[in-house]
Amino acid sequence: MTNTAMHPTRPALTDWRGYPVTVTRREEEVLQAICDGCSTPEVASRLYLSQKTVKNHLASIYQKLDARDRTQAVLTALRLGIVRLD
């Protein structure tokens, strides 16, 4: 499933190189929790996941967004419109 299917009002996402970015709904939830300032244990608790699963989602997010850490992943996600600041 692509992001356009999950978010019909949002155009297809591409990274800085023009490659498509397909972040899953769960990865979006993890990114939003990180953007909200949650630590890994807090994300796990909020989303009813194990900490290992959160770390696996983060590893996938880093790869998809070509990020080296959570700060860079959140900044990229903000630029792409995946997450928002409240």
PDB file with SEQRES, HELIX, SHEET and CRYST1 records, atoms N, CA, C and O in Angstrom:
SEQRES   1 A   86  MET THR ASN THR ALA MET HIS PRO THR ARG PRO ALA LEU          
SEQRES   2 A   86  THR ASP TRP ARG GLY TYR PRO VAL THR VAL THR ARG ARG          
SEQRES   3 A   86  GLU GLU GLU VAL LEU GLN ALA ILE CYS ASP GLY CYS SER          
SEQRES   4 A   86  THR PRO GLU VAL ALA SER ARG LEU TYR LEU SER GLN LYS          
SEQRES   5 A   86  THR VAL LYS ASN HIS LEU ALA SER ILE TYR GLN LYS LEU          
SEQRES   6 A   86  ASP ALA ARG ASP ARG THR GLN ALA VAL LEU THR ALA LEU          
SEQRES   7 A   86  ARG LEU GLY ILE VAL ARG LEU ASP                              
HELIX    1 AA1 ASN A    3  MET A    6  1                                   4    
HELIX    2 AA2 ARG A   25  CYS A   35  1                                  11    
HELIX    3 AA3 THR A   40  LEU A   47  1                                   8    
HELIX    4 AA4 GLN A   51  LEU A   65  1                                  15    
HELIX    5 AA5 ARG A   70  LEU A   80  1                                  11    
CRYST1    1.000    1.000    1.000  90.00  90.00  90.00 P 1           1          
ATOM      1  N   MET A   1       0.852  -1.175   0.000  1.00  0.00           N  
ATOM      2  CA  MET A   1       0.000   0.000   0.000  1.00  0.00           C  
ATOM      3  C   MET A   1       0.896   1.235   0.000  1.00  0.00           C  
ATOM      4  O   MET A   1       1.873   1.298   0.746  1.00  0.00           O  
ATOM      5  N   THR A   2       0.572   2.190  -0.814  1.00  0.00           N  
ATOM      6  CA  THR A   2       1.381   3.402  -0.890  1.00  0.00           C  
ATOM      7  C   THR A   2       0.782   4.490  -0.024  1.00  0.00           C  
ATOM      8  O   THR A   2      -0.360   4.387   0.424  1.00  0.00           O  
ATOM      9  N   ASN A   3       1.555   5.521   0.204  1.00  0.00           N  
ATOM     10  CA  ASN A   3       1.076   6.646   0.999  1.00  0.00           C  
ATOM     11  C   ASN A   3      -0.098   7.341   0.360  1.00  0.00           C  
ATOM     12  O   ASN A   3      -0.957   7.865   1.069  1.00  0.00           O  
ATOM     13  N   THR A   4      -0.168   7.363  -0.964  1.00  0.00           N  
ATOM     14  CA  THR A   4      -1.292   8.025  -1.603  1.00  0.00           C  
ATOM     15  C   THR A   4      -2.582   7.267  -1.331  1.00  0.00           C  
ATOM     16  O   THR A   4      -3.651   7.876  -1.271  1.00  0.00           O  
ATOM     17  N   ALA A   5      -2.506   5.955  -1.166  1.00  0.00           N  
ATOM     18  CA  ALA A   5      -3.703   5.185  -0.839  1.00  0.00           C  
ATOM     19  C   ALA A   5      -4.146   5.458   0.591  1.00  0.00           C  
ATOM     20  O   ALA A   5      -5.343   5.507   0.874  1.00  0.00           O  
ATOM     21  N   MET A   6      -3.173   5.638   1.505  1.00  0.00           N  
ATOM     22  CA  MET A   6      -3.507   5.904   2.895  1.00  0.00           C  
ATOM     23  C   MET A   6      -3.926   7.352   3.096  1.00  0.00           C  
ATOM     24  O   MET A   6      -4.738   7.649   3.972  1.00  0.00           O  
ATOM     25  N   HIS A   7      -3.382   8.242   2.300  1.00  0.00           N  
ATOM     26  CA  HIS A   7      -3.630   9.670   2.441  1.00  0.00           C  
ATOM     27  C   HIS A   7      -3.994  10.239   1.073  1.00  0.00           C  
ATOM     28  O   HIS A   7      -3.129  10.771   0.377  1.00  0.00           O  
ATOM     29  N   PRO A   8      -5.263  10.134   0.678  1.00  0.00           N  
ATOM     30  CA  PRO A   8      -5.628  10.556  -0.670  1.00  0.00           C  
ATOM     31  C   PRO A   8      -5.357  12.031  -0.954  1.00  0.00           C  
ATOM     32  O   PRO A   8      -5.194  12.403  -2.116  1.00  0.00           O  
ATOM     33  N   THR A   9      -5.305  12.885   0.073  1.00  0.00           N  
ATOM     34  CA  THR A   9      -5.074  14.304  -0.159  1.00  0.00           C  
ATOM     35  C   THR A   9      -3.598  14.646  -0.254  1.00  0.00           C  
ATOM     36  O   THR A   9      -3.252  15.751  -0.672  1.00  0.00           O  
ATOM     37  N   ARG A  10      -2.729  13.735   0.119  1.00  0.00           N  
ATOM     38  CA  ARG A  10      -1.293  13.997   0.086  1.00  0.00           C  
ATOM     39  C   ARG A  10      -0.708  13.400  -1.188  1.00  0.00           C  
ATOM     40  O   ARG A  10      -0.971  12.241  -1.507  1.00  0.00           O  
ATOM     41  N   PRO A  11       0.084  14.181  -1.920  1.00  0.00           N  
ATOM     42  CA  PRO A  11       0.699  13.640  -3.132  1.00  0.00           C  
ATOM     43  C   PRO A  11       1.713  12.557  -2.787  1.00  0.00           C  
ATOM     44  O   PRO A  11       2.147  12.443  -1.640  1.00  0.00           O  
ATOM     45  N   ALA A  12       2.081  11.772  -3.776  1.00  0.00           N  
ATOM     46  CA  ALA A  12       3.092  10.736  -3.568  1.00  0.00           C  
ATOM     47  C   ALA A  12       4.365  11.383  -3.037  1.00  0.00           C  
ATOM     48  O   ALA A  12       4.786  12.431  -3.526  1.00  0.00           O  
ATOM     49  N   LEU A  13       4.970  10.758  -2.041  1.00  0.00           N  
ATOM     50  CA  LEU A  13       6.174  11.300  -1.418  1.00  0.00           C  
ATOM     51  C   LEU A  13       7.406  10.822  -2.162  1.00  0.00           C  
ATOM     52  O   LEU A  13       7.478   9.678  -2.609  1.00  0.00           O  
ATOM     53  N   THR A  14       8.377  11.722  -2.286  1.00  0.00           N  
ATOM     54  CA  THR A  14       9.660  11.354  -2.859  1.00  0.00           C  
ATOM     55  C   THR A  14      10.756  11.928  -1.977  1.00  0.00           C  
ATOM     56  O   THR A  14      10.567  12.955  -1.325  1.00  0.00           O  
ATOM     57  N   ASP A  15      11.895  11.264  -1.960  1.00  0.00           N  
ATOM     58  CA  ASP A  15      13.014  11.786  -1.189  1.00  0.00           C  
ATOM     59  C   ASP A  15      13.744  12.843  -2.019  1.00  0.00           C  
ATOM     60  O   ASP A  15      13.306  13.190  -3.116  1.00  0.00           O  
ATOM     61  N   TRP A  16      14.838  13.341  -1.500  1.00  0.00           N  
ATOM     62  CA  TRP A  16      15.576  14.411  -2.166  1.00  0.00           C  
ATOM     63  C   TRP A  16      16.124  14.002  -3.528  1.00  0.00           C  
ATOM     64  O   TRP A  16      16.425  14.855  -4.363  1.00  0.00           O  
ATOM     65  N   ARG A  17      16.254  12.688  -3.750  1.00  0.00           N  
ATOM     66  CA  ARG A  17      16.757  12.200  -5.037  1.00  0.00           C  
ATOM     67  C   ARG A  17      15.628  11.971  -6.037  1.00  0.00           C  
ATOM     68  O   ARG A  17      15.878  11.676  -7.206  1.00  0.00           O  
ATOM     69  N   GLY A  18      14.379  12.109  -5.573  1.00  0.00           N  
ATOM     70  CA  GLY A  18      13.235  11.876  -6.447  1.00  0.00           C  
ATOM     71  C   GLY A  18      12.707  10.451  -6.385  1.00  0.00           C  
ATOM     72  O   GLY A  18      11.782  10.101  -7.119  1.00  0.00           O  
ATOM     73  N   TYR A  19      13.283   9.622  -5.516  1.00  0.00           N  
ATOM     74  CA  TYR A  19      12.805   8.248  -5.371  1.00  0.00           C  
ATOM     75  C   TYR A  19      11.562   8.224  -4.491  1.00  0.00           C  
ATOM     76  O   TYR A  19      11.463   8.994  -3.535  1.00  0.00           O  
ATOM     77  N   PRO A  20      10.610   7.343  -4.808  1.00  0.00           N  
ATOM     78  CA  PRO A  20       9.402   7.288  -3.974  1.00  0.00           C  
ATOM     79  C   PRO A  20       9.700   6.798  -2.558  1.00  0.00           C  
ATOM     80  O   PRO A  20      10.538   5.920  -2.351  1.00  0.00           O  
ATOM     81  N   VAL A  21       8.999   7.380  -1.596  1.00  0.00           N  
ATOM     82  CA  VAL A  21       9.126   6.997  -0.195  1.00  0.00           C  
ATOM     83  C   VAL A  21       7.788   6.412   0.234  1.00  0.00           C  
ATOM     84  O   VAL A  21       6.759   7.083   0.156  1.00  0.00           O  
ATOM     85  N   THR A  22       7.801   5.170   0.685  1.00  0.00           N  
ATOM     86  CA  THR A  22       6.572   4.537   1.155  1.00  0.00           C  
ATOM     87  C   THR A  22       6.757   4.167   2.621  1.00  0.00           C  
ATOM     88  O   THR A  22       7.366   3.149   2.950  1.00  0.00           O  
ATOM     89  N   VAL A  23       6.228   4.999   3.476  1.00  0.00           N  
ATOM     90  CA  VAL A  23       6.286   4.780   4.911  1.00  0.00           C  
ATOM     91  C   VAL A  23       4.937   4.189   5.329  1.00  0.00           C  
ATOM     92  O   VAL A  23       3.883   4.709   4.966  1.00  0.00           O  
ATOM     93  N   THR A  24       4.984   3.102   6.093  1.00  0.00           N  
ATOM     94  CA  THR A  24       3.738   2.466   6.517  1.00  0.00           C  
ATOM     95  C   THR A  24       3.019   3.316   7.559  1.00  0.00           C  
ATOM     96  O   THR A  24       3.603   4.226   8.147  1.00  0.00           O  
ATOM     97  N   ARG A  25       1.766   3.011   7.773  1.00  0.00           N  
ATOM     98  CA  ARG A  25       0.975   3.720   8.781  1.00  0.00           C  
ATOM     99  C   ARG A  25       1.633   3.584  10.152  1.00  0.00           C  
ATOM    100  O   ARG A  25       1.696   4.561  10.897  1.00  0.00           O  
ATOM    101  N   ARG A  26       2.119   2.409  10.498  1.00  0.00           N  
ATOM    102  CA  ARG A  26       2.745   2.200  11.797  1.00  0.00           C  
ATOM    103  C   ARG A  26       4.040   3.010  11.907  1.00  0.00           C  
ATOM    104  O   ARG A  26       4.332   3.582  12.957  1.00  0.00           O  
ATOM    105  N   GLU A  27       4.813   3.054  10.819  1.00  0.00           N  
ATOM    106  CA  GLU A  27       6.033   3.859  10.826  1.00  0.00           C  
ATOM    107  C   GLU A  27       5.688   5.342  10.997  1.00  0.00           C  
ATOM    108  O   GLU A  27       6.412   6.072  11.674  1.00  0.00           O  
ATOM    109  N   GLU A  28       4.593   5.786  10.392  1.00  0.00           N  
ATOM    110  CA  GLU A  28       4.136   7.161  10.593  1.00  0.00           C  
ATOM    111  C   GLU A  28       3.810   7.402  12.064  1.00  0.00           C  
ATOM    112  O   GLU A  28       4.147   8.453  12.609  1.00  0.00           O  
ATOM    113  N   GLU A  29       3.160   6.441  12.703  1.00  0.00           N  
ATOM    114  CA  GLU A  29       2.813   6.579  14.121  1.00  0.00           C  
ATOM    115  C   GLU A  29       4.071   6.655  14.983  1.00  0.00           C  
ATOM    116  O   GLU A  29       4.141   7.450  15.920  1.00  0.00           O  
ATOM    117  N   VAL A  30       5.058   5.828  14.663  1.00  0.00           N  
ATOM    118  CA  VAL A  30       6.327   5.861  15.400  1.00  0.00           C  
ATOM    119  C   VAL A  30       7.006   7.216  15.193  1.00  0.00           C  
ATOM    120  O   VAL A  30       7.478   7.827  16.152  1.00  0.00           O  
ATOM    121  N   LEU A  31       7.055   7.682  13.956  1.00  0.00           N  
ATOM    122  CA  LEU A  31       7.661   8.982  13.667  1.00  0.00           C  
ATOM    123  C   LEU A  31       6.941  10.110  14.393  1.00  0.00           C  
ATOM    124  O   LEU A  31       7.583  11.014  14.927  1.00  0.00           O  
ATOM    125  N   GLN A  32       5.603  10.065  14.416  1.00  0.00           N  
ATOM    126  CA  GLN A  32       4.860  11.122  15.090  1.00  0.00           C  
ATOM    127  C   GLN A  32       5.149  11.115  16.590  1.00  0.00           C  
ATOM    128  O   GLN A  32       5.294  12.172  17.204  1.00  0.00           O  
ATOM    129  N   ALA A  33       5.231   9.923  17.174  1.00  0.00           N  
ATOM    130  CA  ALA A  33       5.542   9.833  18.601  1.00  0.00           C  
ATOM    131  C   ALA A  33       6.937  10.377  18.885  1.00  0.00           C  
ATOM    132  O   ALA A  33       7.139  11.076  19.878  1.00  0.00           O  
ATOM    133  N   ILE A  34       7.901  10.061  18.023  1.00  0.00           N  
ATOM    134  CA  ILE A  34       9.256  10.588  18.180  1.00  0.00           C  
ATOM    135  C   ILE A  34       9.227  12.115  18.028  1.00  0.00           C  
ATOM    136  O   ILE A  34       9.878  12.829  18.791  1.00  0.00           O  
ATOM    137  N   CYS A  35       8.478  12.604  17.054  1.00  0.00           N  
ATOM    138  CA  CYS A  35       8.341  14.046  16.839  1.00  0.00           C  
ATOM    139  C   CYS A  35       7.722  14.727  18.061  1.00  0.00           C  
ATOM    140  O   CYS A  35       8.047  15.872  18.375  1.00  0.00           O  
ATOM    141  N   ASP A  36       6.828  14.013  18.743  1.00  0.00           N  
ATOM    142  CA  ASP A  36       6.193  14.536  19.952  1.00  0.00           C  
ATOM    143  C   ASP A  36       7.125  14.499  21.161  1.00  0.00           C  
ATOM    144  O   ASP A  36       6.760  14.960  22.243  1.00  0.00           O  
ATOM    145  N   GLY A  37       8.333  13.949  20.978  1.00  0.00           N  
ATOM    146  CA  GLY A  37       9.323  13.949  22.045  1.00  0.00           C  
ATOM    147  C   GLY A  37       9.407  12.673  22.855  1.00  0.00           C  
ATOM    148  O   GLY A  37      10.055  12.650  23.902  1.00  0.00           O  
ATOM    149  N   CYS A  38       8.767  11.614  22.394  1.00  0.00           N  
ATOM    150  CA  CYS A  38       8.775  10.350  23.135  1.00  0.00           C  
ATOM    151  C   CYS A  38      10.103   9.608  22.948  1.00  0.00           C  
ATOM    152  O   CYS A  38      10.692   9.619  21.868  1.00  0.00           O  
ATOM    153  N   SER A  39      10.550   8.973  24.015  1.00  0.00           N  
ATOM    154  CA  SER A  39      11.712   8.089  23.954  1.00  0.00           C  
ATOM    155  C   SER A  39      11.248   6.736  23.406  1.00  0.00           C  
ATOM    156  O   SER A  39      10.049   6.512  23.239  1.00  0.00           O  
ATOM    157  N   THR A  40      12.179   5.853  23.133  1.00  0.00           N  
ATOM    158  CA  THR A  40      11.821   4.524  22.636  1.00  0.00           C  
ATOM    159  C   THR A  40      10.874   3.800  23.595  1.00  0.00           C  
ATOM    160  O   THR A  40       9.870   3.256  23.135  1.00  0.00           O  
ATOM    161  N   PRO A  41      11.145   3.765  24.911  1.00  0.00           N  
ATOM    162  CA  PRO A  41      10.195   3.104  25.814  1.00  0.00           C  
ATOM    163  C   PRO A  41       8.814   3.783  25.816  1.00  0.00           C  
ATOM    164  O   PRO A  41       7.791   3.108  25.934  1.00  0.00           O  
ATOM    165  N   GLU A  42       8.788   5.099  25.686  1.00  0.00           N  
ATOM    166  CA  GLU A  42       7.502   5.804  25.657  1.00  0.00           C  
ATOM    167  C   GLU A  42       6.729   5.514  24.376  1.00  0.00           C  
ATOM    168  O   GLU A  42       5.506   5.374  24.409  1.00  0.00           O  
ATOM    169  N   VAL A  43       7.433   5.423  23.245  1.00  0.00           N  
ATOM    170  CA  VAL A  43       6.778   5.054  21.984  1.00  0.00           C  
ATOM    171  C   VAL A  43       6.190   3.651  22.112  1.00  0.00           C  
ATOM    172  O   VAL A  43       5.050   3.409  21.718  1.00  0.00           O  
ATOM    173  N   ALA A  44       6.972   2.740  22.662  1.00  0.00           N  
ATOM    174  CA  ALA A  44       6.505   1.361  22.837  1.00  0.00           C  
ATOM    175  C   ALA A  44       5.235   1.319  23.684  1.00  0.00           C  
ATOM    176  O   ALA A  44       4.279   0.623  23.343  1.00  0.00           O  
ATOM    177  N   SER A  45       5.230   2.048  24.763  1.00  0.00           N  
ATOM    178  CA  SER A  45       4.060   2.079  25.643  1.00  0.00           C  
ATOM    179  C   SER A  45       2.862   2.716  24.946  1.00  0.00           C  
ATOM    180  O   SER A  45       1.749   2.195  25.023  1.00  0.00           O  
ATOM    181  N   ARG A  46       3.082   3.829  24.273  1.00  0.00           N  
ATOM    182  CA  ARG A  46       2.002   4.556  23.600  1.00  0.00           C  
ATOM    183  C   ARG A  46       1.347   3.717  22.507  1.00  0.00           C  
ATOM    184  O   ARG A  46       0.129   3.753  22.337  1.00  0.00           O  
ATOM    185  N   LEU A  47       2.169   2.953  21.757  1.00  0.00           N  
ATOM    186  CA  LEU A  47       1.659   2.198  20.616  1.00  0.00           C  
ATOM    187  C   LEU A  47       1.454   0.706  20.908  1.00  0.00           C  
ATOM    188  O   LEU A  47       1.134  -0.072  20.009  1.00  0.00           O  
ATOM    189  N   TYR A  48       1.645   0.317  22.182  1.00  0.00           N  
ATOM    190  CA  TYR A  48       1.471  -1.085  22.593  1.00  0.00           C  
ATOM    191  C   TYR A  48       2.377  -2.018  21.788  1.00  0.00           C  
ATOM    192  O   TYR A  48       1.941  -3.042  21.262  1.00  0.00           O  
ATOM    193  N   LEU A  49       3.650  -1.629  21.710  1.00  0.00           N  
ATOM    194  CA  LEU A  49       4.666  -2.411  21.022  1.00  0.00           C  
ATOM    195  C   LEU A  49       5.800  -2.718  21.982  1.00  0.00           C  
ATOM    196  O   LEU A  49       5.917  -2.092  23.036  1.00  0.00           O  
ATOM    197  N   SER A  50       6.639  -3.685  21.617  1.00  0.00           N  
ATOM    198  CA  SER A  50       7.856  -3.899  22.394  1.00  0.00           C  
ATOM    199  C   SER A  50       8.886  -2.862  21.955  1.00  0.00           C  
ATOM    200  O   SER A  50       8.790  -2.297  20.866  1.00  0.00           O  
ATOM    201  N   GLN A  51       9.860  -2.625  22.809  1.00  0.00           N  
ATOM    202  CA  GLN A  51      10.921  -1.682  22.458  1.00  0.00           C  
ATOM    203  C   GLN A  51      11.703  -2.181  21.244  1.00  0.00           C  
ATOM    204  O   GLN A  51      12.142  -1.384  20.414  1.00  0.00           O  
ATOM    205  N   LYS A  52      11.873  -3.483  21.142  1.00  0.00           N  
ATOM    206  CA  LYS A  52      12.578  -4.063  19.998  1.00  0.00           C  
ATOM    207  C   LYS A  52      11.817  -3.769  18.705  1.00  0.00           C  
ATOM    208  O   LYS A  52      12.433  -3.452  17.687  1.00  0.00           O  
ATOM    209  N   THR A  53      10.493  -3.869  18.734  1.00  0.00           N  
ATOM    210  CA  THR A  53       9.694  -3.576  17.543  1.00  0.00           C  
ATOM    211  C   THR A  53       9.815  -2.108  17.163  1.00  0.00           C  
ATOM    212  O   THR A  53       9.902  -1.786  15.978  1.00  0.00           O  
ATOM    213  N   VAL A  54       9.822  -1.219  18.139  1.00  0.00           N  
ATOM    214  CA  VAL A  54      10.010   0.215  17.868  1.00  0.00           C  
ATOM    215  C   VAL A  54      11.363   0.425  17.206  1.00  0.00           C  
ATOM    216  O   VAL A  54      11.472   1.169  16.231  1.00  0.00           O  
ATOM    217  N   LYS A  55      12.395  -0.228  17.732  1.00  0.00           N  
ATOM    218  CA  LYS A  55      13.736  -0.088  17.146  1.00  0.00           C  
ATOM    219  C   LYS A  55      13.774  -0.628  15.719  1.00  0.00           C  
ATOM    220  O   LYS A  55      14.453  -0.066  14.860  1.00  0.00           O  
ATOM    221  N   ASN A  56      13.043  -1.723  15.462  1.00  0.00           N  
ATOM    222  CA  ASN A  56      12.966  -2.257  14.103  1.00  0.00           C  
ATOM    223  C   ASN A  56      12.280  -1.268  13.166  1.00  0.00           C  
ATOM    224  O   ASN A  56      12.728  -1.060  12.038  1.00  0.00           O  
ATOM    225  N   HIS A  57      11.189  -0.657  13.636  1.00  0.00           N  
ATOM    226  CA  HIS A  57      10.504   0.360  12.829  1.00  0.00           C  
ATOM    227  C   HIS A  57      11.438   1.533  12.556  1.00  0.00           C  
ATOM    228  O   HIS A  57      11.479   2.046  11.438  1.00  0.00           O  
ATOM    229  N   LEU A  58      12.186   1.962  13.571  1.00  0.00           N  
ATOM    230  CA  LEU A  58      13.116   3.075  13.385  1.00  0.00           C  
ATOM    231  C   LEU A  58      14.195   2.731  12.362  1.00  0.00           C  
ATOM    232  O   LEU A  58      14.557   3.571  11.538  1.00  0.00           O  
ATOM    233  N   ALA A  59      14.707   1.515  12.409  1.00  0.00           N  
ATOM    234  CA  ALA A  59      15.726   1.104  11.436  1.00  0.00           C  
ATOM    235  C   ALA A  59      15.161   1.163  10.016  1.00  0.00           C  
ATOM    236  O   ALA A  59      15.843   1.604   9.091  1.00  0.00           O  
ATOM    237  N   SER A  60      13.927   0.723   9.848  1.00  0.00           N  
ATOM    238  CA  SER A  60      13.273   0.770   8.544  1.00  0.00           C  
ATOM    239  C   SER A  60      13.054   2.216   8.102  1.00  0.00           C  
ATOM    240  O   SER A  60      13.266   2.558   6.939  1.00  0.00           O  
ATOM    241  N   ILE A  61      12.630   3.057   9.040  1.00  0.00           N  
ATOM    242  CA  ILE A  61      12.417   4.480   8.754  1.00  0.00           C  
ATOM    243  C   ILE A  61      13.719   5.137   8.326  1.00  0.00           C  
ATOM    244  O   ILE A  61      13.743   5.887   7.351  1.00  0.00           O  
ATOM    245  N   TYR A  62      14.798   4.865   9.043  1.00  0.00           N  
ATOM    246  CA  TYR A  62      16.102   5.453   8.707  1.00  0.00           C  
ATOM    247  C   TYR A  62      16.494   5.093   7.273  1.00  0.00           C  
ATOM    248  O   TYR A  62      16.974   5.937   6.516  1.00  0.00           O  
ATOM    249  N   GLN A  63      16.281   3.841   6.919  1.00  0.00           N  
ATOM    250  CA  GLN A  63      16.643   3.390   5.578  1.00  0.00           C  
ATOM    251  C   GLN A  63      15.770   4.082   4.531  1.00  0.00           C  
ATOM    252  O   GLN A  63      16.276   4.582   3.527  1.00  0.00           O  
ATOM    253  N   LYS A  64      14.469   4.108   4.769  1.00  0.00           N  
ATOM    254  CA  LYS A  64      13.545   4.688   3.796  1.00  0.00           C  
ATOM    255  C   LYS A  64      13.747   6.186   3.618  1.00  0.00           C  
ATOM    256  O   LYS A  64      13.617   6.704   2.509  1.00  0.00           O  
ATOM    257  N   LEU A  65      14.063   6.879   4.701  1.00  0.00           N  
ATOM    258  CA  LEU A  65      14.230   8.332   4.641  1.00  0.00           C  
ATOM    259  C   LEU A  65      15.686   8.748   4.469  1.00  0.00           C  
ATOM    260  O   LEU A  65      16.005   9.938   4.468  1.00  0.00           O  
ATOM    261  N   ASP A  66      16.566   7.762   4.325  1.00  0.00           N  
ATOM    262  CA  ASP A  66      18.001   8.018   4.174  1.00  0.00           C  
ATOM    263  C   ASP A  66      18.510   8.896   5.313  1.00  0.00           C  
ATOM    264  O   ASP A  66      19.205   9.889   5.101  1.00  0.00           O  
ATOM    265  N   ALA A  67      18.139   8.492   6.536  1.00  0.00           N  
ATOM    266  CA  ALA A  67      18.507   9.244   7.739  1.00  0.00           C  
ATOM    267  C   ALA A  67      19.491   8.431   8.563  1.00  0.00           C  
ATOM    268  O   ALA A  67      19.444   7.201   8.559  1.00  0.00           O  
ATOM    269  N   ARG A  68      20.381   9.115   9.269  1.00  0.00           N  
ATOM    270  CA  ARG A  68      21.358   8.410  10.101  1.00  0.00           C  
ATOM    271  C   ARG A  68      20.945   8.335  11.566  1.00  0.00           C  
ATOM    272  O   ARG A  68      21.506   7.551  12.331  1.00  0.00           O  
ATOM    273  N   ASP A  69      19.941   9.166  11.969  1.00  0.00           N  
ATOM    274  CA  ASP A  69      19.482   9.136  13.354  1.00  0.00           C  
ATOM    275  C   ASP A  69      18.051   9.660  13.435  1.00  0.00           C  
ATOM    276  O   ASP A  69      17.477  10.081  12.430  1.00  0.00           O  
ATOM    277  N   ARG A  70      17.478   9.631  14.645  1.00  0.00           N  
ATOM    278  CA  ARG A  70      16.069  10.015  14.780  1.00  0.00           C  
ATOM    279  C   ARG A  70      15.846  11.495  14.506  1.00  0.00           C  
ATOM    280  O   ARG A  70      14.780  11.872  14.019  1.00  0.00           O  
ATOM    281  N   THR A  71      16.816  12.333  14.805  1.00  0.00           N  
ATOM    282  CA  THR A  71      16.662  13.764  14.525  1.00  0.00           C  
ATOM    283  C   THR A  71      16.540  14.008  13.025  1.00  0.00           C  
ATOM    284  O   THR A  71      15.645  14.723  12.577  1.00  0.00           O  
ATOM    285  N   GLN A  72      17.433  13.419  12.263  1.00  0.00           N  
ATOM    286  CA  GLN A  72      17.386  13.585  10.819  1.00  0.00           C  
ATOM    287  C   GLN A  72      16.108  12.964  10.247  1.00  0.00           C  
ATOM    288  O   GLN A  72      15.530  13.513   9.310  1.00  0.00           O  
ATOM    289  N   ALA A  73      15.660  11.836  10.791  1.00  0.00           N  
ATOM    290  CA  ALA A  73      14.428  11.201  10.326  1.00  0.00           C  
ATOM    291  C   ALA A  73      13.224  12.106  10.569  1.00  0.00           C  
ATOM    292  O   ALA A  73      12.365  12.245   9.699  1.00  0.00           O  
ATOM    293  N   VAL A  74      13.159  12.720  11.747  1.00  0.00           N  
ATOM    294  CA  VAL A  74      12.038  13.613  12.066  1.00  0.00           C  
ATOM    295  C   VAL A  74      12.068  14.843  11.163  1.00  0.00           C  
ATOM    296  O   VAL A  74      11.028  15.256  10.652  1.00  0.00           O  
ATOM    297  N   LEU A  75      13.240  15.431  10.961  1.00  0.00           N  
ATOM    298  CA  LEU A  75      13.333  16.595  10.077  1.00  0.00           C  
ATOM    299  C   LEU A  75      12.884  16.261   8.659  1.00  0.00           C  
ATOM    300  O   LEU A  75      12.155  17.033   8.037  1.00  0.00           O  
ATOM    301  N   THR A  76      13.315  15.121   8.153  1.00  0.00           N  
ATOM    302  CA  THR A  76      12.906  14.695   6.814  1.00  0.00           C  
ATOM    303  C   THR A  76      11.406  14.445   6.775  1.00  0.00           C  
ATOM    304  O   THR A  76      10.733  14.851   5.828  1.00  0.00           O  
ATOM    305  N   ALA A  77      10.878  13.781   7.798  1.00  0.00           N  
ATOM    306  CA  ALA A  77       9.441  13.503   7.858  1.00  0.00           C  
ATOM    307  C   ALA A  77       8.630  14.796   7.913  1.00  0.00           C  
ATOM    308  O   ALA A  77       7.556  14.877   7.318  1.00  0.00           O  
ATOM    309  N   LEU A  78       9.131  15.804   8.620  1.00  0.00           N  
ATOM    310  CA  LEU A  78       8.457  17.109   8.651  1.00  0.00           C  
ATOM    311  C   LEU A  78       8.456  17.745   7.270  1.00  0.00           C  
ATOM    312  O   LEU A  78       7.433  18.264   6.823  1.00  0.00           O  
ATOM    313  N   ARG A  79       9.595  17.707   6.594  1.00  0.00           N  
ATOM    314  CA  ARG A  79       9.692  18.294   5.257  1.00  0.00           C  
ATOM    315  C   ARG A  79       8.762  17.596   4.258  1.00  0.00           C  
ATOM    316  O   ARG A  79       8.190  18.237   3.376  1.00  0.00           O  
ATOM    317  N   LEU A  80       8.618  16.270   4.409  1.00  0.00           N  
ATOM    318  CA  LEU A  80       7.778  15.499   3.502  1.00  0.00           C  
ATOM    319  C   LEU A  80       6.299  15.529   3.881  1.00  0.00           C  
ATOM    320  O   LEU A  80       5.451  15.041   3.133  1.00  0.00           O  
ATOM    321  N   GLY A  81       5.994  16.101   5.042  1.00  0.00           N  
ATOM    322  CA  GLY A  81       4.599  16.162   5.475  1.00  0.00           C  
ATOM    323  C   GLY A  81       4.077  14.886   6.091  1.00  0.00           C  
ATOM    324  O   GLY A  81       2.865  14.702   6.194  1.00  0.00           O  
ATOM    325  N   ILE A  82       4.969  13.998   6.506  1.00  0.00           N  
ATOM    326  CA  ILE A  82       4.557  12.739   7.132  1.00  0.00           C  
ATOM    327  C   ILE A  82       4.103  12.970   8.558  1.00  0.00           C  
ATOM    328  O   ILE A  82       3.150  12.342   9.019  1.00  0.00           O  
ATOM    329  N   VAL A  83       4.781  13.870   9.264  1.00  0.00           N  
ATOM    330  CA  VAL A  83       4.427  14.205  10.649  1.00  0.00           C  
ATOM    331  C   VAL A  83       4.175  15.705  10.737  1.00  0.00           C  
ATOM    332  O   VAL A  83       4.465  16.454   9.804  1.00  0.00           O  
ATOM    333  N   ARG A  84       3.635  16.125  11.862  1.00  0.00           N  
ATOM    334  CA  ARG A  84       3.363  17.537  12.077  1.00  0.00           C  
ATOM    335  C   ARG A  84       3.745  17.929  13.500  1.00  0.00           C  
ATOM    336  O   ARG A  84       3.768  17.096  14.407  1.00  0.00           O  
ATOM    337  N   LEU A  85       4.038  19.191  13.672  1.00  0.00           N  
ATOM    338  CA  LEU A  85       4.284  19.722  15.007  1.00  0.00           C  
ATOM    339  C   LEU A  85       2.960  20.246  15.541  1.00  0.00           C  
ATOM    340  O   LEU A  85       2.249  20.983  14.857  1.00  0.00           O  
ATOM    341  N   ASP A  86       2.640  19.863  16.758  1.00  0.00           N  
ATOM    342  CA  ASP A  86       1.382  20.351  17.348  1.00  0.00           C  
ATOM    343  C   ASP A  86       1.642  21.458  18.327  1.00  0.00           C  
ATOM    344  O   ASP A  86       0.703  21.989  18.921  1.00  0.00           O  
TER     345      ASP A  86                                                      
END                                                                             
